[in-house]
């Protein structure tokens, strides 16, 4: 199996694990939204640790995928998290996937296919220098602080911050994996240790930010995480790691068309999955009957 196919396979399994974790987080957020649940309350919840375990497993698979494929290939496959979350969330909720959700899934897959054609490059061999990694971390922390500032209503801003944190963590992870497996240097250099700590910080921050974002539902926040994650990673990959799309001008046009198609599919999935379900007849409680008094006038007429 080639390095590209292995990266794709690992990314697919990682996306399914991330989808299961997102559904678990959303259900936990829905149960605790009105209780003012903070971090300490979540730490005592078994469902929270279940979602953390799923996220950790998905992250390990993602790390392995980044070893064999470039950021421009691995990160777009993260959009399949939303595609997998749609039927999984519907099944857990006890409903069928709507036709709009299936259309959104098909458009997303078609767009990703077009992007993959142009993003299939060689295995990565470049890394971020330590000053570059620290600069990226500082700029990312400032952006996350603006998006998730105190008083901001949980929702798309927190979801965007979560996606950016996860995307930057992926870019830094590629530096760790490539540098740590480079036989020409030490296994645990200062670069590897510092960047690994940054990866852990951004990964944990992205997890907590997504948990906050899912208080408003799963569809729209997950779609925003899905879109902002590869965008943040692609900016780093193209601007600092020298990654390029294949095919020249034609490849760039194909990638742009695929991105537009995938974006349309994600938006369609957002609209269909974020709409509240219609109440079932069992959920509609009948109003109590209002007791009425007999009309006094007919009684008076009869008495006369």
C-alpha positions in Angstrom: 0.0 0.0 0.0 1.4 3.4 -1.0 1.9 6.2 1.6 -1.0 8.2 0.1 -3.5 5.3 0.4 -2.4 4.6 3.9 -2.8 8.2 4.9 -6.3 8.2 3.4 -7.3 5.0 5.2 -6.1 6.2 8.5 -7.8 9.5 8.0 -11.1 7.8 7.3 -11.0 5.7 10.5 -10.0 8.8 12.4 -13.0 10.8 11.0 -15.4 8.1 12.2 -13.9 8.1 15.7 -14.1 11.9 15.8 -17.7 11.7 14.6 -18.6 9.3 17.5 -16.9 11.6 19.9 -18.7 14.7 18.6 -22.1 12.9 19.0 -21.2 11.9 22.5 -20.1 15.5 23.4 -23.3 17.0 21.9 -25.5 14.6 23.9 -23.6 15.5 27.1 -23.8 19.2 26.3 -27.6 18.9 25.8 -28.0 17.2 29.1 -25.9 19.7 31.1 -26.6 22.9 29.2 -29.2 24.2 31.8 -27.2 23.0 34.8 -24.3 25.4 34.4 -21.9 22.5 34.1 -18.3 23.6 34.3 -15.0 21.7 33.8 -15.0 20.1 37.2 -18.5 18.7 36.7 -17.5 17.2 33.4 -14.5 15.6 34.9 -16.8 13.6 37.1 -18.9 12.4 34.2 -18.3 9.0 32.7 -19.7 10.1 29.3 -17.2 12.9 29.2 -14.3 10.5 29.6 -15.8 8.2 27.0 -15.8 11.1 24.5 -12.2 12.0 25.5 -11.1 8.4 24.9 -12.7 8.5 21.4 -11.0 11.9 20.7 -7.7 10.5 21.8 -8.0 7.4 19.6 -9.0 9.6 16.6 -6.0 11.9 17.3 -3.6 9.0 17.3 -4.9 7.8 14.0 -4.7 11.4 12.7 -1.0 11.6 13.8 -0.3 8.4 12.0 -2.0 9.8 8.8 0.1 12.9 9.0 3.3 10.8 9.0 2.4 9.4 5.5 0.4 12.2 3.9 0.7 16.0 3.6 -1.5 18.5 5.5 -3.3 19.4 2.2 -4.3 15.8 1.8 -5.1 14.7 5.4 -6.9 17.8 6.7 -9.7 17.9 4.0 -10.6 14.3 4.9 -11.5 15.7 8.3 -14.7 16.9 6.7 -15.9 13.3 6.7 -16.4 13.7 10.4 -19.5 15.7 9.7 -20.6 13.1 7.1 -20.2 10.3 9.6 -21.8 12.2 12.4 -25.1 12.7 10.4 -26.2 9.0 10.3 -24.7 8.2 13.6 -26.5 11.1 15.3 -29.7 10.2 13.6 -29.5 6.6 14.7 -28.8 7.5 18.3 -31.7 9.9 18.2 -34.0 7.2 16.8 -34.8 8.9 13.5 -34.1 8.4 9.8 -31.6 10.5 7.8 -33.5 13.0 5.8 -33.1 13.4 2.0 -31.5 16.8 2.5 -28.9 15.2 4.8 -28.1 12.5 2.1 -27.8 15.3 -0.5 -25.4 17.2 1.7 -23.4 14.0 2.3 -23.1 13.3 -1.5 -22.0 16.9 -2.3 -19.4 16.8 0.5 -18.0 13.5 -0.7 -17.8 14.7 -4.3 -16.1 17.9 -3.3 -13.6 16.1 -1.2 -12.9 13.7 -4.1 -11.9 16.7 -6.3 -9.7 18.1 -3.6 -7.9 14.8 -3.0 -7.0 14.5 -6.7 -5.0 17.7 -6.5 -3.7 17.2 -2.9 -2.1 13.8 -3.4 1.5 14.7 -3.0 4.6 12.9 -1.5 5.0 12.1 2.1 6.0 15.2 4.1 9.6 15.8 4.9 9.6 19.5 6.0 9.1 20.8 9.6 8.5 24.1 11.3 11.5 25.6 13.0 11.1 26.3 16.7 10.7 30.1 16.2 8.1 29.5 13.5 6.2 27.1 15.8 6.3 29.6 18.6 5.1 32.4 16.3 2.2 30.2 15.0 1.3 29.3 18.6 1.3 32.9 19.7 -0.9 34.1 16.8 -3.3 31.2 17.2 -3.7 31.8 21.0 -4.5 35.5 20.3 -7.1 34.6 17.7 -8.7 32.0 20.0 -8.8 34.5 22.8 -10.7 37.0 20.6 -13.2 34.3 19.3 -13.9 32.8 22.8 -13.7 36.0 24.9 -15.7 36.1 28.1 -19.3 36.9 27.6 -19.5 35.4 24.1 -22.6 33.2 23.6 -21.5 29.6 23.0 -21.9 28.7 19.3 -20.2 29.4 16.0 -17.4 31.5 17.5 -16.4 28.8 19.9 -16.7 26.3 17.1 -14.4 28.4 14.9 -11.9 28.7 17.7 -12.0 24.9 18.3 -11.4 24.2 14.6 -8.5 26.6 14.4 -7.0 25.1 17.6 -7.3 21.6 16.2 -6.0 22.6 12.7 -2.9 24.2 14.3 -2.4 21.2 16.5 -2.4 19.0 13.4 0.2 21.2 11.7 2.4 21.1 14.7 1.9 17.4 15.0 3.3 16.9 11.6 6.4 18.7 12.7 6.7 16.4 15.8 6.2 13.2 13.8 8.6 14.1 11.0 11.3 15.5 13.3 11.0 12.6 15.8 11.4 10.0 13.1 14.3 11.7 11.4 17.2 9.4 11.9 19.7 12.2 11.3 18.9 13.9 14.6 18.1 13.1 18.2 14.7 11.6 19.0 13.9 14.1 21.8 15.3 17.4 20.7 14.3 20.7 22.2 12.2 21.3 19.0 10.3 18.0 19.4 9.6 18.5 23.2 8.4 22.1 22.9 6.2 21.5 19.9 4.8 18.4 21.5 3.7 20.5 24.5 2.1 23.0 22.2 0.2 20.2 20.4 -1.1 18.9 23.7 -2.2 22.4 24.7 -4.0 23.2 21.5 -5.6 19.7 21.3 -7.0 20.0 24.8 -8.2 23.6 24.1 -9.9 22.5 20.9 -11.7 19.7 22.8 -13.0 22.0 25.6 -14.0 24.7 23.1 -16.0 22.2 21.0 -17.8 21.0 24.2 -18.9 24.5 24.8 -19.9 25.1 21.2 -22.1 21.9 21.1 -24.4 23.4 23.7 -26.2 25.0 20.8 -26.6 21.8 18.9 -24.4 19.5 16.8 -25.0 20.5 13.1 -23.9 24.1 12.8 -21.0 24.0 15.3 -19.6 20.8 13.9 -19.8 22.2 10.4 -17.8 25.2 11.5 -15.2 23.1 13.2 -15.0 21.0 10.1 -14.4 24.0 7.8 -12.0 26.0 10.0 -9.8 23.0 10.9 -8.4 22.3 7.4 -8.3 26.0 6.5 -6.0 26.7 9.5 -3.8 23.7 8.7 -3.7 24.5 5.0 -2.5 28.1 5.6 0.4 26.7 7.7 1.2 24.0 5.2 1.2 26.2 2.1 2.9 29.3 3.7 5.5 27.6 6.0 5.9 24.0 5.0 6.2 24.5 1.2 3.2 22.2 0.3 1.6 22.8 -3.0 -1.5 21.5 -4.9 -0.8 19.3 -7.9 -1.7 20.0 -11.5 -0.8 23.6 -11.8 -3.6 26.0 -12.8 -6.0 23.2 -13.8 -5.4 21.5 -10.4 -6.0 24.8 -8.6 -9.3 25.3 -10.5 -10.3 21.7 -9.7 -9.5 22.2 -6.0 -11.5 25.5 -5.9 -14.4 23.8 -7.5 -14.2 20.9 -5.1 -14.0 23.3 -2.1 -17.1 25.1 -3.3 -19.0 21.8 -3.8 -17.9 20.5 -0.4 -18.8 23.9 1.2 -22.3 23.6 -0.3 -22.7 20.1 1.0 -21.5 21.2 4.5 -24.0 24.1 4.5 -26.8 21.8 3.5 -25.9 19.4 6.2 -25.8 22.3 8.7 -29.3 23.4 7.8 -30.8 19.9 7.9 -29.1 18.7 11.1 -29.5 21.9 13.1 -33.2 22.1 12.7 -35.1 21.0 15.8 -37.1 17.8 15.4 -40.8 18.0 15.3 -42.5 17.0 18.5 -44.1 13.6 18.5 -47.8 13.2 19.5 -46.7 11.7 22.8 -44.7 14.9 23.5 -47.8 17.2 23.0 -49.7 17.4 26.2 -53.4 18.1 25.9 -54.7 21.2 27.6 -56.9 20.6 30.6 -60.6 21.1 30.0 -62.1 24.3 31.4 -65.2 23.5 33.5 -68.2 25.5 32.3 -71.3 26.7 34.2 -74.7 26.2 32.7 -76.1 29.3 31.0 -78.4 30.9 33.5 -80.7 32.4 30.9 -82.2 29.2 29.6 -82.8 28.1 33.1 -84.6 31.3 33.9 -86.7 31.0 30.8 -87.7 27.5 31.7 -88.6 28.6 35.2 -91.0 31.2 33.8 
